[in-house]
Amino acid sequence: MNEMTDETSGAAGSPSSSGRSAGAQDSRFAASMAYFERAARVIPGGIYGSKSPGFLVPGHFPYYLSRARGSRIYDADGNEFIDYLCGYGSQIVGYGNPAVDGPALEQARKGDLLNQPHPAMVELAERLVGLVDGMDWAVFVKNGTDATTLATSIARADTGKQVIIAAEGAYHGAANWCSTNVFPVFLQAEQRDVRFFPYNDVQALEALFEAERGNIACLILTPYHHPTYKPQQLPTPEFTAAVERLCRAEGAYFIVDDIRANFRLDMHGSHKFFSVHPDLITMGKALANGYPISVLLGTDGLRKTASSFFITGTYWMSAVPMIAALATLDEMERMGGTARLAELGRVLKDGLESLGLEAGFRARVSGPPAIPYLTFDEDPDLYLNQRFCAAMADRGVFMHPHHNWFISLAHSEEDIARTLEAARSAFAELSSSLATERP
Ligand SMILES: Cc1ncc(COP(=O)(O)O)c(C=O)c1O
């Protein structure tokens, strides 16, 4: 599925090419820069949110991407990268996968956004309820934020309680109740009833449940902790046991926000992987390989409350993403599913850690192998991360310095081998430039 094109052959994207000077970087991204200058005049900030240039390493990453295929992305200047961001996790069977795009585009020709739902909505709900462990119903929305907001609202309505508990640094979307990226003073009203605790800290969680006893509507957690800028953390068995015990005792609902990890750990949901039993689950991103759809799944006890909600959005029932989701589920299984993702991720993780050590770095890959993230020990401001990821981008590998990475089923053994070849040279460059920087 991976392809090289005329546009890219022998170009800067080759993983074997070496680091570049600042001037060469600029010309490598001339088209990106020109678009950015135009954007700055008509779009606040030019590019906003998590896609803004400062979130990557300016000068080393493209600002605009034009197309993608399999595991490769191509920027506005035609540079090619092996991609480990996968559309922020949404690409699981590869960009432009014909098994997904074929039926999706066929439906697009027949009609996408219709007045009433397409029958595929029923098929998809049945499929997910059959597949995702412990869930009895499904409602479809567009963004992950829609799903997490609806989940917490349903929990509040059902319990008649207001307080939402979440882990410090967890991302559940860009709505005001959960956004951690906006100066909080503006959000005081919206976040008044949201309480945070340090992930995996049983004592802190117990203390919070005690302090808020009688007020807690729900606890929302990602299946494991993937905070931005930090190593990822898996839940301890003591923590997951405490979560379930405390929620039960309080009569609070337990929500697993599986938007980011879904279907990369377990086809029955990441909660199955970690043996937990949520009342509500949100999924999105990989659900339809990049077509815009997310889902809230729930248990029977919440069905009545969910059906009393006015759940709607102009685009929420468009047919194409539902057809794409059904095809993506089939294609994931056909391409090897979670076992294959874990196997590829393991090779990448082991390779990066040992190449780091060989070059004198204590670089660790945290999180499940299918959703890896590399950080350096004693690198609190992520300076080494940024340098390493910039050097990888110079070599045609797109690894985000501040956000976890994703393996897709379109990555091949050859992609991983080329990535590790690039990493050997990136670690060496980092090591020698640090040596010259030292006084
Ligand atoms: C765990 C988690 N929840 C919710 C969201 C929000 O999803 P969306 O960006 O589709 O609104 C994200 C997005 O990154 C996420 O990772």
The ligand as an SDF file (V2000), in Angstrom:
LIG
                    3D

 16 16  0  0  0  0  0  0  0  0999 V2000
   -9.2240   10.8390   24.6530 C   0  0  0  0  0  0  0  0  0  0  0  0
   -9.8570   11.8750   23.7770 C   0  0  0  0  0  0  0  0  0  0  0  0
  -11.0970   12.2830   24.0520 N   0  0  0  0  0  0  0  0  0  0  0  0
  -11.7230   13.2020   23.3130 C   0  0  0  0  0  0  0  0  0  0  0  0
  -11.0830   13.7730   22.2350 C   0  0  0  0  0  0  0  0  0  0  0  0
  -11.7950   14.8270   21.4270 C   0  0  0  0  0  0  0  0  0  0  0  0
  -12.0920   14.3330   20.1660 O   0  0  0  0  0  0  0  0  0  0  0  0
  -12.3800   15.3540   18.9740 P   0  0  0  0  0  0  0  0  0  0  0  0
  -11.0930   16.0520   18.6830 O   0  0  0  0  0  0  0  0  0  0  0  0
  -12.8490   14.4800   17.8550 O   0  0  0  0  0  0  0  0  0  0  0  0
  -13.4370   16.2940   19.4450 O   0  0  0  0  0  0  0  0  0  0  0  0
   -9.7970   13.3820   21.9070 C   0  0  0  0  0  0  0  0  0  0  0  0
   -9.0760   13.9970   20.7880 C   0  0  0  0  0  0  0  0  0  0  0  0
   -7.8830   13.9410   20.6540 O   0  0  0  0  0  0  0  0  0  0  0  0
   -9.1570   12.4100   22.7050 C   0  0  0  0  0  0  0  0  0  0  0  0
   -7.9170   12.0090   22.4500 O   0  0  0  0  0  0  0  0  0  0  0  0
  1  2  1  0
  2  3  1  0
  2 15  2  0
  3  4  2  0
  4  5  1  0
  5  6  1  0
  5 12  2  0
  6  7  1  0
  7  8  1  0
  8  9  2  0
  8 10  1  0
  8 11  1  0
 12 13  1  0
 12 15  1  0
 13 14  2  0
 15 16  1  0
M  END
$$$$
